[in-house]
Structures are given as C-alpha cells and as structure tokens.
Amino acid sequence: MQTDELLLTHPHPPAPRHLHLAIDGARLLRRSWKGTAKERHSSRDLPNPQAARDALAREAAARMREGFVFVRDSAGAPHGQPVLRCAPPNPDGPQTFDLHPHGHTLAIASLHRGAYGADLHLVDVTTGQRRLVHTETPGSGPPRQTFIHTLLFDADGTGLVYALNGETRHLDLTTGATRILAAYEQLWHVDTGRLLHSTRFPFPFASTTGRTGISHLGFDATETFLLATGGFAEGPFALPVEGNTLAWAVADPYRTDRYGTCFSWQYSPQGDLLAIGGRLGATLHLPTGEPSPVTLAPSHTGRTHRVVFSADGTLLACGGDTGQLSVLHLTSQP
C-alpha cells in the first residue's frame, strides 16, 4: 500500500466522514467530506517530499486516535495487504491487543497518560467501528497506576482476560462485569509431568550471550522445537525439545554477530507460516525461519511487539510503538 496516499474513514453514525491525504512533491494535500456534502480542500507546503511524507504519517496517526480508520473488504485485498489500519485513542498500548479467533474483532488495551487509568476497546475489523467496553480507573488495582500487561479473548470469545498489575482479571463482554481470576502472590497446584529439558539456552554469540534473559519462549507448530528470543542476540532460534544444540535461527541480514531483530513471533494455526515482529514491522517466514516467498505490505507499526493470526490463518494482526494496529489479509502459500 502506497504511503504517499491514504483514504481514512470515520465509520461512526450518523454519517461516515472521509479524509483523503496525498503527497504532491513537497506538498501535503487534504480532501475531506461527509456523506454527500461538498468536499473541502486544503494543502500544506513542506520543505521537501520526505518532510511531506512524515507530515502525512503524523496526521494519519492523530486522525486514527480520533477514530478514523483505513478499511477495505478482505475479499478484494491482495495477499499481505491491510484490510484495517487503526489506533486506540490513547497512544500507549497497541502492543497489548488480541484478535478474536474468528478474525472479526480486535480487542485493544491502552493506557491513560502516565498509566493512571486504562481503557479496553473493541474494533470491528470489517467496519472499523471502535467501542469502549471497560475502563480501569487509578487505584482500581494495586498499586495506583494501572498497567495492563496482557490482553486475550477467553476460550469462547465472549470475554476478555487481562493482566492488571499483580492480578489476572476477566471481563464479561455481555454484562460488563469483571472478576479477579488469580493474583500473582497465590500458589496453585497442578499435576506434574515428566521433565524434558533443564539447561541454559545456548546463545551462540560471545558478545550477546543472553545477558537480559529470554524474552519470548514457546513451541513450534509440531512441538518438537523450543523457540526463543532474548538477550542482544534476538532471534527467534530453535532448540530441539530433548537436545542441546540449536537447530536453526533467523539470521540478521547485515551482521554476523546476532540473529534478526525480533520483538514477537507466532506460528499460523496450520503451522505453515511464522510471523515475526521486527524493527520496521511484520514479516513472514517458513516454519524453519527462511523468508517466505510471499511478502507483506508495510504494517506501519514500527517496532512490532505483537503479531497474532486468526484461527483460520487468513488474517494477521500486528501492533507496535507507532501507536497503530494493522490487520493484513493472507492467502495460502503458493
């Protein structure tokens, strides 16, 4: 999707509003209208074309916080192209979100200024309509600030589970009621299983040997490899569940003393794709880390701290430190 032109829509009643932003050399052009009303035009001269692109990106981000979205029908979207770009009203939070397993709704947590309060919103992926479903006020969870670390749809998709400071809470989306599921200070007993592995992760680079620990740990789709990111080595990299030698890793394209930049990763439900959130957005890879032959359009999410597939693997949602979220349409591998 071109970054020199963007059509945004504010989908909320009584009538949708539209804003078209475009670059003409070093000039930012605006065209806005509501329903069938007459269009309004304005422009702004910038020092050079790059400054005009930067101004377009800043205005798009500000408008998305107001409720404007980029939206289009997924049926007509090419592979890897966005069907939705949006943002929560509070700029701190697009890393904390989830995509409903059926792909029709985004849940987003965003923090008020200074983390004194937090909002939970739902966004309809088809229309872009945003709805506030819950607010955590300062002091509603110890301590006074309200840090929401994780947000997920529950098992049947009718509620949200989120980590607030030292508690795990559940929000019923039908009634709006919240309840505490667990506190980190509690001790829970579960049946123990066989110990398969107990070893330090074999970070290979002497100068980047996991001094900050493992940041993201999980299994591949076959559950035969343990995947991790961490330290200054980043990754991801794969270790056999019952082995001590790395099987594969996603290499940095420029340097030999580290792996690729990785803030998040997730396998598709079918296990045929690995999505990685990097420094400039999301990328697709084959199950063993090689680049996918099909690519993604820019996600405009900057350092992308979360990537999540829909249950059927046709949508990929990603969010990062630009304050924006993108939902990208995927088709099967060629």
C-alpha positions in Angstrom: 0.0 0.0 0.0 1.4 3.4 -1.0 2.4 5.7 1.8 2.0 8.8 -0.5 -1.8 8.4 -0.5 -4.2 7.3 2.2 -8.0 7.3 2.4 -9.3 7.3 6.0 -12.9 6.9 7.1 -14.6 7.7 10.4 -17.3 5.0 10.4 -19.4 6.1 13.4 -23.0 7.4 13.0 -24.9 9.4 12.0 -22.9 9.5 8.7 -19.4 8.4 7.9 -16.7 11.0 7.4 -13.9 10.7 4.9 -10.4 12.1 4.7 -8.1 11.7 1.8 -4.4 12.5 2.3 -1.9 12.7 -0.5 1.6 13.9 -1.4 2.3 16.0 -4.4 6.0 16.7 -4.4 6.7 18.6 -1.1 3.0 19.4 -0.5 0.5 17.6 1.7 -3.0 17.6 0.2 -6.1 17.1 2.2 -9.6 16.4 0.9 -12.5 15.8 3.3 -16.2 15.2 3.1 -19.2 13.8 5.0 -21.9 11.8 3.3 -23.0 13.6 0.1 -21.9 17.1 1.4 -19.5 19.3 -0.6 -15.8 18.4 -0.4 -13.4 20.6 1.5 -9.8 21.0 0.2 -6.6 22.3 1.9 -2.9 21.9 1.5 0.4 22.5 3.3 3.8 23.1 1.8 6.7 21.3 3.4 10.5 21.7 2.9 10.9 18.5 0.8 9.0 15.3 -0.2 10.2 13.3 2.8 9.0 16.0 5.1 5.6 15.8 3.4 5.5 12.0 3.9 6.4 12.5 7.6 3.6 15.0 7.9 1.2 12.6 6.3 2.2 9.9 8.7 1.8 12.2 11.8 -1.6 13.4 10.6 -2.8 9.8 9.9 -1.7 8.7 13.4 -3.5 11.6 15.0 -6.7 11.0 13.0 -6.7 7.3 13.8 -6.6 8.2 17.5 -9.8 10.3 16.8 -11.5 7.2 15.3 -10.6 7.4 11.6 -9.5 4.1 10.1 -8.3 2.7 6.8 -10.6 -0.2 5.9 -11.4 -2.4 2.9 -13.1 -5.7 2.1 -10.8 -8.6 2.7 -12.3 -10.5 -0.2 -10.8 -8.0 -2.6 -7.5 -7.5 -0.8 -4.3 -9.0 -2.3 -2.1 -11.2 -0.2 -0.2 -9.3 2.5 -2.2 -6.1 2.1 -4.0 -4.4 5.0 -7.8 -4.7 5.5 -7.7 -2.5 8.5 -5.4 0.2 10.0 -6.5 1.8 13.2 -5.3 3.1 16.6 -6.7 3.4 20.1 -7.4 6.9 21.5 -4.6 6.6 24.0 -1.2 6.4 22.3 0.3 3.9 24.8 -1.0 0.4 24.2 -1.0 -1.1 20.7 1.4 -3.8 21.9 -1.4 -5.1 24.2 -4.1 -6.4 21.9 -5.7 -9.6 20.6 -7.5 -10.7 17.5 -10.7 -12.7 18.0 -10.2 -16.3 16.8 -12.8 -15.8 14.1 -11.0 -12.6 13.0 -14.0 -10.3 13.2 -12.9 -8.2 16.2 -9.8 -6.6 17.7 -9.5 -6.1 21.4 -7.1 -3.3 22.4 -5.8 -2.1 25.8 -4.4 1.4 26.0 -3.1 3.4 29.0 -4.0 6.9 30.0 -1.3 9.4 30.5 1.3 8.2 33.0 -0.6 4.9 33.3 -3.1 6.4 35.6 -6.1 4.6 34.1 -6.6 2.3 31.2 -9.2 1.6 28.5 -10.3 -1.6 26.8 -11.8 -1.1 23.3 -13.3 -3.5 20.7 -12.8 -2.7 17.0 -14.9 -4.3 14.3 -12.4 -5.5 11.6 -14.9 -5.2 8.8 -16.2 -1.6 9.5 -13.5 -0.2 11.8 -16.0 0.9 14.4 -14.4 1.3 17.8 -16.3 0.7 21.1 -15.2 1.3 24.6 -16.1 -1.7 26.8 -14.3 -1.1 30.0 -12.2 1.5 31.9 -9.8 0.7 34.8 -9.5 3.8 37.0 -6.5 4.8 39.1 -6.4 2.8 42.3 -8.7 0.0 41.0 -5.7 -2.3 41.0 -2.6 -2.2 43.3 -0.6 -0.1 43.0 -2.3 3.2 41.9 -1.1 3.0 38.3 -2.9 0.7 36.0 -0.5 -1.3 33.9 -2.2 -3.8 31.6 0.5 -6.3 30.5 -1.5 -8.8 28.5 -5.0 -8.9 26.9 -6.6 -12.0 25.3 -10.0 -13.2 24.3 -11.2 -16.0 26.6 -11.8 -19.6 25.3 -15.3 -19.0 23.8 -14.6 -15.4 22.7 -17.3 -13.8 24.8 -15.0 -12.2 27.4 -11.5 -10.8 27.8 -8.8 -12.0 30.1 -6.2 -9.4 31.1 -3.2 -9.0 33.5 -3.5 -5.8 35.5 -0.6 -5.1 37.8 -0.4 -8.2 40.0 -3.8 -9.7 39.1 -5.4 -11.6 36.3 -9.0 -10.4 35.6 -11.9 -11.4 33.4 -14.3 -9.0 31.7 -17.7 -10.4 30.6 -18.4 -8.6 27.3 -22.2 -9.3 27.6 -22.7 -8.0 31.1 -19.7 -5.8 31.6 -18.9 -7.5 34.9 -15.2 -8.0 35.9 -13.8 -10.5 38.4 -10.4 -11.5 39.7 -9.2 -14.9 38.5 -5.9 -15.0 40.2 -3.2 -13.0 41.9 0.5 -13.5 41.4 1.0 -14.0 45.1 -1.2 -17.0 45.1 0.2 -20.6 44.9 -1.6 -23.1 42.6 -1.0 -26.8 42.5 -1.1 -28.7 39.2 -0.3 -32.3 38.3 3.4 -32.5 37.4 4.7 -34.0 34.2 8.0 -35.5 33.1 10.9 -33.1 32.9 12.1 -33.0 29.3 14.7 -30.3 29.5 16.7 -28.3 32.0 19.6 -26.4 30.6 20.7 -22.8 29.8 19.6 -21.8 26.3 22.7 -22.0 24.1 23.1 -18.4 22.9 26.0 -18.7 20.5 27.4 -15.2 20.3 30.0 -14.4 23.0 29.2 -10.6 22.9 25.5 -11.1 23.1 25.0 -14.1 25.4 21.6 -13.6 26.8 22.5 -11.1 29.4 18.9 -9.8 29.5 17.4 -13.3 29.6 14.8 -14.9 27.4 12.1 -12.6 26.4 9.7 -14.9 24.5 9.6 -18.7 24.7 7.3 -21.2 23.1 7.0 -24.2 20.8 6.9 -24.6 17.0 3.8 -26.0 15.4 5.0 -29.6 15.7 6.0 -29.1 19.4 9.4 -30.7 18.6 11.4 -27.4 18.9 11.5 -24.8 21.6 11.7 -21.3 20.1 13.1 -18.3 22.0 14.2 -14.7 21.6 16.3 -12.9 24.0 19.5 -11.1 25.0 21.1 -9.0 22.4 21.1 -12.0 20.1 17.3 -11.6 19.4 16.0 -14.3 17.1 13.9 -16.4 17.0 16.1 -19.5 17.3 15.1 -23.1 17.7 16.3 -25.8 20.1 15.1 -29.4 20.0 12.9 -30.2 22.9 15.3 -33.0 24.0 18.5 -31.6 22.6 21.2 -29.1 23.5 22.2 -27.8 20.0 20.5 -25.1 18.1 18.6 -26.4 15.0 18.1 -23.2 13.2 17.8 -19.4 13.6 16.6 -16.4 11.7 19.8 -14.6 10.8 20.4 -10.8 10.7 20.6 -9.7 7.1 23.6 -7.5 7.7 25.6 -8.6 10.8 27.1 -12.0 11.7 27.2 -11.5 15.5 23.5 -11.7 16.1 20.2 -13.0 14.8 17.5 -10.9 13.2 15.7 -8.2 15.1 12.7 -9.9 16.8 10.2 -8.4 19.2 7.5 -11.0 18.8 6.7 -14.2 16.8 3.8 -16.6 16.2 3.1 -19.6 14.0 0.0 -19.7 11.9 -2.7 -22.2 13.0 -1.8 -24.5 10.1 1.9 -24.3 11.1 3.0 -23.3 7.5 4.0 -19.7 8.3 6.0 -18.0 11.0 5.2 -14.3 11.5 7.9 -12.2 13.1 7.5 -8.7 14.5 10.7 -6.7 13.8 12.0 -3.2 14.0 10.2 -1.9 10.9 7.0 -4.1 11.0 6.0 -7.7 10.5 7.5 -10.2 8.1 6.5 -13.8 7.1 8.8 -16.8 7.2 8.6 -20.5 6.5 8.3 -22.8 9.6 12.1 -23.2 9.9 12.8 -19.5 9.7 13.6 -19.0 6.0 11.9 -15.9 4.3 8.6 -16.7 2.8 8.3 -16.3 -1.0 5.3 -14.0 -0.4 5.7 -10.8 1.4 3.7 -8.4 3.5 2.8 -4.8 2.8 4.3 -2.3 5.3 2.3 -2.6 8.6 3.2 0.9 9.8 3.7 -0.4 13.3 7.4 0.3 13.8 8.9 -2.0 16.4 6.2 -4.6 16.3 5.7 -6.0 19.8 2.8 -8.4 19.0 1.7 -10.5 16.0 -1.4 -12.8 16.1 -3.2 -14.9 13.5 -6.9 -15.5 13.2 -8.0 -19.1 13.8 -8.3 -19.8 10.0 -4.9 -18.2 9.2 -6.4 -15.7 6.8 -5.7 -12.6 8.9 -2.6 -11.4 10.7 -2.9 -8.5 13.3 0.2 -6.6 14.4 0.8 -3.6 16.6 3.8 -1.6 17.8 5.3 1.6 19.0 3.9 3.8 16.3 0.6 3.7 18.1 -1.1 1.9 15.2 -2.5 -1.6 14.5 -2.8 -3.3 11.2 -4.8 -6.3 10.1 -3.3 -7.9 7.0 -5.1 -10.3 4.6 -3.3 -13.6 3.9 -3.9 -16.3 1.4 -2.4 -19.8 1.2 1.2 -20.2 0.3 2.0 -20.5 -3.5 
